[in-house]
Amino acid sequence: MKRYIFRRLLRVVPIVLLVSAATFALLHLAPGGPAAVMAGGRAASDADLARIERAFGLDRPLAVQYLIWLRRVFLGFDFGTSYATGEPVSRMILARAAATFELMGTAFVIALAAALCAGAAAAARRDGIVDELVSVLSAAGMSMPVFWLGIVAIYVFSLRLGVLPSGGRETIGAAGAADRLRHLALPALVLASGFAASWSRYVRAQLLEVMSGDFVRTARAKGLGEGAVLFKHALRPSLLPVLAVAALHLPALFTGAVITETVFSWPGMGRMFYDGLARHDYPRVLGVVVVSSFLVILANLLGDILGAAVDPRISLERGCGPAAAREPASGRGVS
Amino acid sequence: MRPRGGAGARVGKGRIVSLDGIDGATGDSRGARGAIPRAAACAGRRMRRARFFAYRPAVYSLVLLSLVLAISLGAPLFAPHGRDAIDLDRLLAPPSADHPLGTDELGRDTLTRVIYAGRYSLLVAFAAVSIAAAIGVLAGAAAGFFGGAVDAGVAIAIDLFLSVPVFLVLLAAAAAAGERLWLIPVIIGAASWVETARVVRSLVQSLGERGFVDAARAIGAGRMRLLARHLLPGAMPAVIVAATTGFAQAMIAESALSFLGFGVQPPAPTWGNMLQNAHLFIREAPVAAFAPGFMIFITCLAFHYAGEGLRRTLAAGDSGH
């Protein structure tokens, strides 16, 4: 196990390197160079542009620029300074990470709770009306583009009913716990919906599998009611495998957070990424890609270890191991 | 895409095997896993068709998808106005007889653009899925067939794609693509081949251990023939199922890119990029923001159920649902 964890940790480095190199190359292929951005959108003369490029090392070969960038990141968590605002990117990320974690964490908990409730209700009476309903709802939830759900939610709850704010993290001047919660509610629910939908299927399948086990038959035989069987005996052993699968969906959760933050003007890393991309602010974009990849891989690793810890049938030592154990049917794909 | 034809088109030895394979590979949580009797498999095409049509949601989905496709293809016939025609007297107008879904902020007819957008959205998703399937089949087959270093390389690539937020890189790539529309499906396809590759890899691996492959090898079939004639046909049904569900994901990916402004660029409408501006004017013209999203939603839902129908049709035995 220790060897496995060590090997996996070693693999984090090449993965982050590859992702950052790919993003770096892609960004420099984009039309409209960073020098023009730094010139502030005004029509700068060619000589000015050349001077800016020289000052920031943008006239060097791409590979050299990448290596210089890499060295700074490794030696001092220095992602350079934002072209647009001149602020250090690492400080920008640190300032926004909390908002993103708040959104993702809340959505994760909501989705998990909803998935457990819905999955348990569906599994309690297989093929019953609740099961059908959950199945339809989860299909709908998985087919719903998260940005559209966000738009509809803003329209209904903010514009029509006027009960919740349409964006931002707090009301300036009137911030407080209740205000924060009201701002968090819509984006977190919207982000959670798709994951609740897909995890509920896994919960249901997991529960049905556990409930076909011998110990459940014993529990039934000694006269326990279905409810007690479900909640006392079946749900508990299902929890950790479900949690492990949920952890594997963290890349998708982060992706969802980027889109949700954009729709709801949530001041997190996703919003920062989007703004950076729209303004050709490469250091910002690269910083978010690297930091989020790193965090997501670590969380993924945690999920794999969790999965292996609760299910000895999953062998971590063999091949690409846990990848084979991922549930293909429940993935939400690239978005 | 004709799922039914694809699913039933293959005959021969590979079939029964492929059926077990699919069941195992896609992890059917609802279905029974037992192998079907040979006689049942040979009843073949007709029975399978019957089973697909017995699953009502899939049938409705097929009808809906045909309708969406037909209306999109015949857009000039169905659309009440020109695609980019501007009505300056009516900006952000509410629904009326002339503009059934109202107009957008430039005075363009929303219904017309929703209809035309279907062309772009479906085309981009279709191209992306085709590219993803091609990459996935190639990578998966190579990994499963050659093993060794090739397998290890593909495994690393798969692991890479599964463990990072690929969509961020996708966004950066789309931003780099700029105005080059044809790059959008290429980028989405290149980011979503993993599922197919995994299924094909495991199927080719398990099929390779079967007797009929040894038999073919014994009578002198070369590697390429083995792969093309004996192994890949067995994996095809699983590829089609993956592509059908992948279609919904490709469509959501395209619409997300376009919504964020990095996908298909206006004036060409897609359901995603129509939302980009519409959501800013949602107070004035809510219908313009609801209609395109609703089309994405029901189309993806239809693909979901069509895929589910296919999966049940191809899964061995009675699916028990």
Interface residues (C-beta under 8 A of the other chain):
Chain A: R11 I15 L18 V19 A22 T23 L26 L27 L29 A30 P31 D127 A139 A140 M142 S143 M144 P145 V146 F147 W148 I151 V152 I154 Y155 L159 R201 Y202 R204 A205 L208 E209 L248 P251 A252 F254 T255 V258 I259 T262 V263 F273 Y274 L277 A278 V285 V288 V289 S292 S293 V296 I297 N300 G319 C320 A323 A324 R326 E327 P328 A329 G331 R332 G333 V334 S335
Chain B: A25 T26 G27 D28 S29 R30 A155 I156 I158 D159 L160 L162 S163 V164 P165 V166 F167 L168 V169 L170 L171 A172 A173 A175 A176 G178 I188 A191 S192 E195 R198 V199 S202 G246 A248 Q249 A250 I252 A253 S255 A256 F259 L260 G261 F262 G272 L275 H279 I282 R283 P286 A289 F290 G293 F294 I296 F297 I298 C300 L301 F303 H304 Y305 E308 H321
